[in-house]
């Protein structure tokens, strides 16, 4: 019998709320404890989600001997220290994307986890959704032939609030880390995280963060990726994968519930996902599977790939001359 993983939750914001709600759909895990910077916030979150333990610090949560795995759902600049706190306590960790704000931080986390032989994974939930799994199977089976082009974008328009997280450089705001991680990771899923050439452009707004961006990646042999992201511009949020025999279309690819395979100009298959969960359950299920099988990382999104993605995002930011105040 597989062990049911007891999850500890770091942070009580919106994304943690979504993740814990989805744990109700996980067969090999359950919400057990939550930690926040204040006991009041932790207690309120625990009551809302029927969680047993509430802690007024992340350190206390990490030291709970009953906690098997910790989910980090805090803002980007705090990921490194929050993950290290959990790893130092010997816990497995699932960290919300983007893993860290730069590759230097992530390299340190990976080195620490591997030295201590602890499980660590980026919470790129899109990778584990049933339609995206089906997309990978279609590609692997050669249904669209040799893949030549990926197009993906994710963008939304927030209200103007220079003090808000998404426009605040002190909190790692901007389009690339918050929205861009999705199309960049999607391209990596298809072609890998190391293109031969990178061209990009961004609009840096008055608060000093990237509000919109466009990226062109050249992987050689006629393989390219065209990616867009924004926090001040609504985009279609869809993805296309074009091959020599056909293409795949994924509407709202980051939280996809469907995917269509087109071969020789005709619809060949249409995959529909009637899941009852939002979709975070699948990444939690994967962590539970890995832990029960004694694995230290997931092959679906390896630590080396996550590091490659972060290095690519560093390179893209360097083309814009964008550095965060805390770097």
C-alpha positions as CSV (number, residue, x, y, z in Angstrom):
1,X,0.0,0.0,0.0
2,X,1.3,3.5,-0.9
3,X,1.6,5.9,2.0
4,X,-0.7,8.9,2.0
5,X,1.5,12.0,2.0
6,X,0.8,14.6,4.6
7,X,1.3,18.0,3.1
8,X,2.5,21.1,4.8
9,X,1.6,24.4,3.2
10,X,3.9,27.5,3.2
11,X,1.9,30.6,2.6
12,X,-1.8,31.4,2.7
13,X,-2.3,33.4,-0.4
14,X,-4.5,32.7,-3.5
15,X,-2.3,30.0,-5.0
16,X,-2.0,28.1,-1.8
17,X,-5.8,28.2,-1.4
18,X,-6.2,26.7,-4.9
19,X,-3.6,24.0,-4.3
20,X,-5.1,22.9,-1.0
21,X,-8.6,22.8,-2.3
22,X,-7.4,20.4,-5.0
23,X,-5.8,18.1,-2.5
24,X,-9.4,16.8,-1.9
25,X,-9.0,15.1,-5.4
26,X,-5.6,13.5,-4.6
27,X,-5.6,9.8,-3.8
28,X,-2.1,9.7,-2.2
29,X,-2.0,12.9,-0.2
30,X,-3.9,15.2,2.1
31,X,-3.6,18.7,3.6
32,X,-2.2,18.3,7.1
33,X,-0.5,21.6,8.3
34,X,-0.1,25.2,7.3
35,X,2.5,27.8,8.2
36,X,2.2,31.6,7.8
37,X,4.0,34.7,9.0
38,X,1.2,35.1,11.6
39,X,-0.7,32.5,13.6
40,X,-3.9,34.4,12.8
41,X,-3.6,33.9,9.1
42,X,-2.5,30.2,9.5
43,X,-5.4,29.5,11.8
44,X,-8.0,31.1,9.5
45,X,-6.6,29.1,6.5
46,X,-6.6,25.8,8.5
47,X,-10.2,26.3,9.5
48,X,-11.3,27.0,5.9
49,X,-9.6,23.9,4.6
50,X,-10.1,21.6,7.7
51,X,-6.4,21.3,8.2
52,X,-5.2,19.9,11.5
53,X,-2.2,22.1,12.4
54,X,-1.6,25.8,12.1
55,X,1.8,27.4,12.7
56,X,2.8,31.1,13.0
57,X,6.1,30.6,11.2
58,X,7.5,28.6,8.3
59,X,10.2,27.2,10.6
60,X,7.7,25.6,13.0
61,X,5.8,24.0,10.1
62,X,9.0,22.5,8.7
63,X,9.9,21.0,12.1
64,X,6.6,19.1,12.4
65,X,7.7,15.4,12.3
66,X,4.3,14.4,10.7
67,X,4.8,16.5,7.6
68,X,6.1,14.5,4.6
69,X,6.1,17.2,1.9
70,X,6.0,20.9,1.8
71,X,4.3,23.1,-0.8
72,X,5.8,26.6,-1.2
73,X,3.2,29.1,-2.4
74,X,4.8,32.4,-1.4
75,X,5.9,35.2,-3.8
76,X,8.9,34.6,-6.0
77,X,11.6,36.4,-4.1
78,X,10.9,34.3,-1.0
79,X,11.0,30.9,-2.7
80,X,14.7,30.3,-2.1
81,X,14.7,30.8,1.6
82,X,11.4,29.0,2.1
83,X,12.6,26.0,0.2
84,X,15.8,25.9,2.1
85,X,14.0,26.0,5.4
86,X,12.0,23.0,4.3
87,X,15.0,21.1,2.9
88,X,17.1,21.8,6.1
89,X,14.3,20.1,8.0
90,X,14.6,17.1,5.7
91,X,11.3,17.6,3.9
92,X,10.4,16.9,0.3
93,X,9.4,20.1,-1.5
94,X,7.1,21.2,-4.3
95,X,7.8,24.9,-5.1
96,X,5.5,27.1,-7.0
97,X,6.7,28.4,-10.3
98,X,8.9,30.2,-11.2
99,X,11.2,28.1,-9.0
100,X,13.3,31.1,-8.0
101,X,14.0,34.6,-9.4
102,X,17.2,33.5,-11.1
103,X,19.4,30.5,-11.9
104,X,22.0,31.3,-9.3
105,X,19.3,30.8,-6.5
106,X,18.0,27.6,-8.2
107,X,21.4,26.1,-8.6
108,X,21.9,26.5,-4.9
109,X,18.6,24.8,-4.1
110,X,19.3,21.9,-6.4
111,X,22.8,21.4,-5.0
112,X,21.4,21.3,-1.5
113,X,18.6,18.9,-2.3
114,X,20.9,16.5,-4.2
115,X,23.5,16.6,-1.4
116,X,20.9,15.7,1.2
117,X,19.1,13.3,-1.2
118,X,15.8,15.1,-0.8
119,X,12.9,15.3,-3.3
120,X,12.5,18.7,-5.0
121,X,10.2,19.7,-7.9
122,X,8.9,22.9,-9.6
123,X,5.1,23.2,-9.4
124,X,4.6,23.6,-13.1
125,X,1.1,22.1,-12.9
126,X,0.5,22.5,-16.7
127,X,2.9,19.6,-17.4
128,X,0.7,17.1,-15.5
129,X,-2.7,18.0,-16.9
130,X,-4.3,15.2,-18.9
131,X,-4.6,17.2,-22.2
132,X,-0.9,18.1,-22.0
133,X,0.0,14.5,-21.3
134,X,-2.0,13.5,-24.4
135,X,-0.2,16.2,-26.4
136,X,3.2,14.7,-25.5
137,X,1.9,11.2,-26.5
138,X,0.7,12.5,-29.9
139,X,4.1,14.1,-30.5
140,X,6.0,11.0,-29.4
141,X,3.8,8.8,-31.7
142,X,4.8,11.0,-34.6
143,X,1.3,12.0,-35.5
144,X,2.3,15.5,-36.6
145,X,5.6,14.5,-38.0
146,X,8.8,16.4,-37.2
147,X,7.9,19.4,-34.9
148,X,9.1,22.7,-36.4
149,X,7.2,25.5,-34.7
150,X,5.8,26.2,-31.2
151,X,3.6,29.2,-30.6
152,X,2.4,30.0,-27.1
153,X,1.3,33.0,-25.1
154,X,-0.1,33.9,-21.8
155,X,-1.2,37.4,-20.9
156,X,-3.8,39.3,-18.9
157,X,-4.5,43.0,-18.1
158,X,-4.3,44.0,-14.5
159,X,-5.6,47.3,-13.2
160,X,-2.9,50.0,-12.7
161,X,-1.6,49.5,-9.1
162,X,2.1,50.4,-8.8
163,X,2.1,49.0,-5.2
164,X,0.6,45.6,-6.3
165,X,2.8,42.5,-6.5
166,X,2.8,42.2,-10.3
167,X,4.1,45.7,-10.9
168,X,6.5,45.8,-7.9
169,X,10.1,45.1,-8.8
170,X,10.9,44.4,-5.1
171,X,8.6,41.4,-5.3
172,X,9.9,40.1,-8.7
173,X,7.0,41.6,-10.5
174,X,6.5,41.7,-14.3
175,X,5.3,39.5,-17.1
176,X,8.3,37.2,-17.5
177,X,8.4,35.5,-14.1
178,X,4.6,35.5,-13.5
179,X,3.1,34.9,-16.9
180,X,6.1,34.1,-19.1
181,X,7.2,31.0,-17.2
182,X,4.2,29.2,-18.8
183,X,5.1,29.7,-22.5
184,X,8.8,29.4,-21.9
185,X,8.3,26.1,-20.0
186,X,5.9,25.0,-22.7
187,X,8.5,25.5,-25.4
188,X,11.0,23.7,-23.3
189,X,8.6,20.7,-23.0
190,X,8.7,20.4,-26.8
191,X,12.2,21.5,-27.7
192,X,14.2,21.5,-24.5
193,X,15.5,24.5,-22.5
194,X,18.6,25.3,-24.5
195,X,17.9,27.1,-27.8
196,X,20.8,28.0,-30.1
197,X,19.7,31.6,-30.4
198,X,17.5,33.9,-28.4
199,X,15.9,37.2,-29.5
200,X,13.5,39.1,-27.3
201,X,12.0,42.5,-26.7
202,X,10.0,43.9,-23.7
203,X,8.1,47.0,-22.7
204,X,9.5,48.1,-19.3
205,X,6.8,50.2,-17.6
206,X,7.2,53.1,-15.3
207,X,7.5,50.9,-12.2
208,X,10.6,49.2,-13.7
209,X,9.1,45.8,-14.5
210,X,8.4,44.2,-17.9
211,X,4.7,44.7,-18.7
212,X,4.7,42.9,-22.0
213,X,7.3,40.8,-23.9
214,X,7.9,38.8,-27.1
215,X,10.5,36.1,-27.5
216,X,11.8,34.2,-30.6
217,X,13.8,31.0,-29.9
218,X,15.9,29.2,-32.6
219,X,16.6,25.6,-31.8
220,X,18.4,24.9,-35.1
221,X,17.2,22.6,-38.0
222,X,14.3,24.9,-38.7
223,X,12.8,24.6,-35.2
224,X,11.6,27.8,-33.6
225,X,9.4,29.0,-30.8
226,X,7.4,32.2,-30.8
227,X,6.3,33.3,-27.3
228,X,4.5,36.2,-25.8
229,X,3.5,37.3,-22.3
230,X,1.9,40.2,-20.5
231,X,0.4,41.5,-17.3
232,X,-1.0,44.7,-18.9
233,X,-2.4,43.2,-22.1
234,X,-5.0,40.4,-22.5
235,X,-3.8,37.7,-24.9
236,X,-5.5,34.6,-26.3
237,X,-3.5,32.3,-24.0
238,X,-3.5,29.4,-26.5
239,X,-0.7,27.3,-27.9
240,X,0.0,25.6,-31.2
241,X,2.6,22.9,-32.0
242,X,3.2,22.6,-35.8
243,X,4.8,19.6,-37.4
244,X,5.5,18.4,-40.9
245,X,2.3,16.4,-41.0
246,X,-0.1,18.5,-39.0
247,X,-0.5,20.5,-35.8
248,X,-1.9,20.5,-32.3
249,X,-4.0,23.2,-30.8
250,X,-4.4,23.7,-27.1
251,X,-6.8,26.5,-26.0
252,X,-6.0,28.1,-22.7
253,X,-2.9,25.8,-22.6
254,X,-1.7,26.6,-19.1
255,X,-4.9,25.2,-17.5
256,X,-6.1,23.2,-20.5
257,X,-9.1,21.0,-20.6
258,X,-8.9,20.1,-24.2
259,X,-6.5,19.6,-27.1
260,X,-7.1,19.0,-30.8
261,X,-4.9,17.0,-33.2
262,X,-5.1,18.0,-36.9
263,X,-3.4,15.8,-39.5
264,X,-3.2,16.6,-43.2
265,X,-5.7,19.4,-42.7
266,X,-8.3,17.3,-41.0
267,X,-9.2,16.9,-37.3
268,X,-7.9,13.5,-36.3
269,X,-8.6,13.6,-32.6
270,X,-10.1,15.9,-30.0
271,X,-9.2,15.2,-26.3
272,X,-11.6,16.5,-23.7
273,X,-10.8,16.5,-20.0
274,X,-13.8,16.3,-17.7
275,X,-11.8,16.6,-14.5
276,X,-13.6,17.7,-11.3
277,X,-10.5,19.3,-9.9
278,X,-9.0,22.6,-11.0
279,X,-5.9,20.8,-12.0
280,X,-3.4,21.2,-9.2
281,X,-4.2,17.7,-8.0
282,X,-2.2,16.1,-10.7
283,X,1.2,17.6,-9.7
284,X,0.5,16.7,-6.1
285,X,-0.3,13.2,-7.2
286,X,3.0,13.0,-9.0
287,X,4.9,14.1,-5.9
288,X,3.2,11.4,-3.9
289,X,4.0,8.8,-6.6
290,X,7.7,9.8,-6.6
291,X,8.0,9.7,-2.8
292,X,6.3,6.3,-2.6
293,X,8.7,5.0,-5.3
294,X,11.8,6.5,-3.6
295,X,12.4,9.0,-6.5
296,X,14.2,12.3,-5.8
297,X,12.8,14.2,-8.8
298,X,10.1,13.8,-11.5
299,X,11.1,12.9,-15.0
300,X,8.1,15.0,-16.3
301,X,9.9,18.2,-15.2
302,X,13.4,17.4,-14.0
303,X,15.6,19.7,-11.9
304,X,18.0,20.0,-14.8
305,X,15.2,21.2,-17.0
306,X,14.0,23.7,-14.5
307,X,17.5,25.1,-14.1
308,X,17.8,25.3,-17.9
309,X,14.5,27.2,-18.1
310,X,15.7,29.6,-15.4
311,X,19.0,30.2,-17.2
312,X,17.1,31.0,-20.3
313,X,14.9,33.5,-18.5
314,X,18.0,35.1,-17.0
315,X,19.4,35.4,-20.6
316,X,16.1,37.0,-21.8
317,X,16.1,39.5,-18.9
318,X,19.7,40.4,-19.6
319,X,18.7,41.4,-23.2
320,X,16.3,43.9,-21.6
321,X,18.8,45.2,-19.1
322,X,16.3,44.2,-16.3
323,X,17.6,43.3,-12.9
324,X,15.6,43.2,-9.7
325,X,16.6,45.5,-6.8
326,X,17.5,42.5,-4.6
327,X,19.8,40.8,-7.1
